[in-house]
Amino acid sequence: MKIRRNHRQKRYRYNVNRKTLNKTRSSTGKIKDPAFKKLWEETKKPGTNFREMGLSSNPNKTVPIPNFKSDRLKMTKIVNGFVEEEISDQDTKPTPKRGHIVNEMEEMAKQRGDSKLRLPKGIVNHLTYFLDKYQFNYKAMVTDRRNHDQWTWKQFRMKIKQFMNIPEQFNTYLEKKNLPVNKKLDWPEYDSDSEWK
């Protein structure tokens, strides 16, 4: 007969440092951003800190998925006269105590500049090959032998548009091909959604 797990003899683990274990369990984590660290109040819980700043710790709670069944029930209650007054969402939401923080963070994000998104060198080389050969003819790109990943015409269009929106990488390609920088290319099928002509 097996001994049940909860009836087994409990052993004290000598190798575990309980002081650091309790610190890591109770800590909310280190804040790396110095500006945000100043605004954070250590005495308050993370949820209240976020709420007072006007931020969200859980976006699923702040912007929930609409429940059409409950909305319909509310409407029928209002129509049938069971509920006298409907409270609007604007009245129920309290204004955050430290609401200026959101504006400051938005300004900081603007100062940081454009996004640091860069495509890998392999994909850039792949796209430049297709652009050199076919320009914006996505139908021909799909049927090319070097389309090993079997991208569809929509995937080609999305990746090329993404490549064109990164000026650092796209401008170097334009300079190599002696094309005008910061100008729309006069290749056919540019900016069109009807690729299958």
Secondary structure as the mmCIF struct_conf table of DSSP 4:
data_model
#
loop_
_struct_conf.conf_type_id
_struct_conf.id
_struct_conf.beg_label_comp_id
_struct_conf.beg_label_asym_id
_struct_conf.beg_label_seq_id
_struct_conf.end_label_comp_id
_struct_conf.end_label_asym_id
_struct_conf.end_label_seq_id
HELX_LH_PP_P HELX_LH_PP_P1 LYS A 2 ARG A 4
HELX_RH_3T_P HELX_RH_3T_P1 ARG A 5 HIS A 7
BEND BEND1 ARG A 8 ARG A 8
HELX_LH_PP_P HELX_LH_PP_P2 GLN A 9 LYS A 10
TURN_TY1_P TURN_TY1_P1 TYR A 14 ASN A 15
HELX_RH_AL_P HELX_RH_AL_P1 ARG A 18 SER A 26
HELX_RH_AL_P HELX_RH_AL_P2 PRO A 34 LEU A 39
TURN_TY1_P TURN_TY1_P2 GLU A 42 THR A 43
BEND BEND2 LYS A 44 LYS A 44
HELX_RH_AL_P HELX_RH_AL_P3 PRO A 46 MET A 53
TURN_TY1_P TURN_TY1_P3 GLY A 54 GLY A 54
BEND BEND3 SER A 57 SER A 57
HELX_RH_AL_P HELX_RH_AL_P4 PRO A 59 THR A 62
BEND BEND4 VAL A 63 VAL A 63
HELX_LH_PP_P HELX_LH_PP_P3 PRO A 64 PRO A 66
HELX_RH_AL_P HELX_RH_AL_P5 PHE A 68 ASN A 80
TURN_TY1_P TURN_TY1_P4 GLY A 81 GLY A 81
BEND BEND5 PHE A 82 PHE A 82
BEND BEND6 GLU A 84 GLU A 84
HELX_LH_PP_P HELX_LH_PP_P4 GLU A 86 SER A 88
HELX_RH_AL_P HELX_RH_AL_P6 ASP A 89 THR A 92
BEND BEND7 LYS A 93 LYS A 93
HELX_LH_PP_P HELX_LH_PP_P5 PRO A 94 PRO A 96
TURN_TY1_P TURN_TY1_P5 LYS A 97 GLY A 99
HELX_RH_AL_P HELX_RH_AL_P7 HIS A 100 ARG A 112
BEND BEND8 ASP A 114 ASP A 114
HELX_RH_AL_P HELX_RH_AL_P8 LYS A 121 TYR A 134
TURN_TY1_P TURN_TY1_P6 GLN A 135 PHE A 136
HELX_RH_AL_P HELX_RH_AL_P9 TYR A 138 THR A 143
BEND BEND9 ASP A 144 ASP A 144
TURN_TY1_P TURN_TY1_P7 ARG A 145 ARG A 146
TURN_TY1_P TURN_TY1_P8 HIS A 148 ASP A 149
HELX_RH_AL_P HELX_RH_AL_P10 TRP A 153 MET A 164
TURN_TY1_P TURN_TY1_P9 ASN A 165 ASN A 165
HELX_RH_AL_P HELX_RH_AL_P11 PRO A 167 LYS A 176
TURN_TY1_P TURN_TY1_P10 LYS A 177 ASN A 178
HELX_LH_PP_P HELX_LH_PP_P6 LEU A 179 PRO A 180
TURN_TY1_P TURN_TY1_P11 VAL A 181 ASN A 182
BEND BEND10 LYS A 183 LYS A 183
TURN_TY1_P TURN_TY1_P12 PRO A 188 ASP A 191
BEND BEND11 ASP A 193 ASP A 193
#
